[in-house]
Amino acid sequence: MSITSWLQQLNFDTLISGGMVVVAALLAITFHETCHGLVACWLGDPTAKNAGRLTLNPLRHVDLVGLAMIVIFRFGWAKPVPIDARNFRKPKRDMAITALAGPMSNLLLALAALVLEGLLLVVGVWLSMPYAAIWYLAQFLEYLAVINAGLAVFNLIPIPPMDGSKVLLSFLPTKLYLKWMQYEQYGMFVLMAVLLLGLLDAPLMFLRGGLLEGLNAIAVWPARWLAMLLG
């Protein structure tokens, strides 16, 4: 088969869409983990900074299995940034804040993507931009919003080592909190089992859909205001 024939068989729309999903996933996990490290550093723990994890280089944050999960299912994880709670002034509180920084960063990034998508559609029509350019840019921003919403929801699962477990456990008495943290390493096995059995599929998709509806309700306003200004 000639190279020309092989190229003609390729579905470039599928390849482009797949590439956009991968790029969106890399942006989402990079922002998520960097925000964990930044907040931890602000609260007194320089462990992530010393490990070189306060960077927007996605290669420092990628977990290949987690990335594959994001690309295929829009839910997944990155390589966790190292955190040493002994450096915090108030370990339980500061660990919870640090954990919450990740999902919140994805929530903000999803909202920003939806706002930009709405503005793009208004400006694109006003400037008579080529339809293909508008469609591809809007599609990328849609992927970015969906993946970030999925990461925000997924990471709030209250199963160790997900961020949601650290937030929930911060409300436990100190002795029970420290005892539970000793078994955090086994939480991933529980999480993987639950995922493989598909027990979380419906709840995660429901929550992601609800979150996206809420964010869309907010994100639509800047585009409406711009449309009114442009007349």
Buried (B, 14 or more C-beta within 10 A) or exposed (E): EEEEEEEEEEEEEEEEBEEBBBBBBBBBBBBBBBBBBBBBBEBEBEBBBEEEBBBEEBEBBBBEEBBEBBBEBBBBBBBBBBBBBEBBEEBBEBBBBBBBBBBBBBBBBBBBBBBBBBBBBBBBEEEEBEEEEBEBBBBBBBBBBBBBBBBBBBBBBEBBBBBBBBBBBBEBEEEEBBEBBEEBEEBBEEBEEBBEEEEBEEEBBEBBEEBBEEBBEEBBEBBEEBBEEEE
